[in-house]
């Protein structure tokens, strides 16, 4: 098993889909060995691609508003503004699920 720094370096250097991407690949990744929470995103937008900072855009603002997640695996919708329709059609997500997730995260002292 490789160490975390080595793994992150390999991810950042990945060029497997270079031929598919008009702006070129730029895997944006941040991780810590002591982290108690893992958030995985995909297909960062142009701002994140340019800055190299995970969730450095409107999606990140929404994610930070949602954050306070518990120690469990849960597929969340991407926090992109493009998901406005899904969020509008699924009000339970922000009205019921997020408050419960925040409560559980507070119990974990995250």
N, C-alpha and C positions, 0 to 999 in steps of 0.2 A: 504494500500500500504506500502511495506517495504522500509526502507531507502536504499541508494545505497551501503553502507558498508555491510549491512546485505545480500543484494542480491548478491554482489560479493563473500561473504563468502560462501553462499549456492552454487553458481556456482563452486567455487574452490573445495568444498567438494563433489561434485557429483561423484557417483560411479555407475551410472545406466548401463554403458556399460563396466564395468570392465571385465566381462567374454568374451568380444569380442576383447579386446586389448592385444596384446602380451607384451607390455611395461607397461600396466596399464593405467588408466585414469589420466590425468593431465590437467584439463581445464586451459588454459592460458588466462587470462583476465585482462584488465586494462581499467579503466573508471574514469571519473571525472564528477561531477555534473555541472561544468561550461563549459564542452567541447561543442564546436559548431560543431564538426565533429565526427561521429561514423563510425569506420571501423570495420567490422565484418569479421573475417577469420574463416576457419574451417580446421580441420585436420592438425595441425602444424607438421612440420617435426621433425626429431630426435634432431636436434640442439636446436630448440625451446622447445621441450619436456624436454630436459636435463637442459636448462638454466632457463626455466620458464619466459623468456622475450619475449613478443609478437614481431613477425617479426624480430627476431635476427638471420637472415640467408639470403641466396641469394634472397629469396622471398621478404624479408624486404628491401633489397637494391633496388630492382626494384620498390617496392611500394613507397619508399621515392623518387625515381626519378619521379614517376608518380604524387606524391602528390602535392597538391595545388588544391584540389577538392572543388567544390561549395556546397552551402547549398541546396542539393537536393538528392533524392534517385536515385541511378544509380547502376545497377549490373555491376561490373567490373570483368574481368577474373582474376582468381587467379594469383598473380605475380610470381608464381613458375617457375623455369627454365624448368619444364616439359611442360609448355605451349608455348615453342618456336615455335612449328609447327603452333599453332593457331595464334600467333602473326605474323609469317611469312605470313600466308594466309590471314591475316586481317590487312594490313599495315595502313589502315585508322585510326585504333585505336590510334596508337602513332603519326601518321602524322597530323590527323585532330581533333580527339576527345580530346586527352590530352592537346594540346595547348589551346583549348577552356575552358577546365576545369580549367587549371592553371589561365587563364585570369579571370574567374569568381571567383576563390578563392582569387585572389589578390583584387578584388572589395570588398570581404567580410573581408579583412584584416586578413586572417587566416595565 
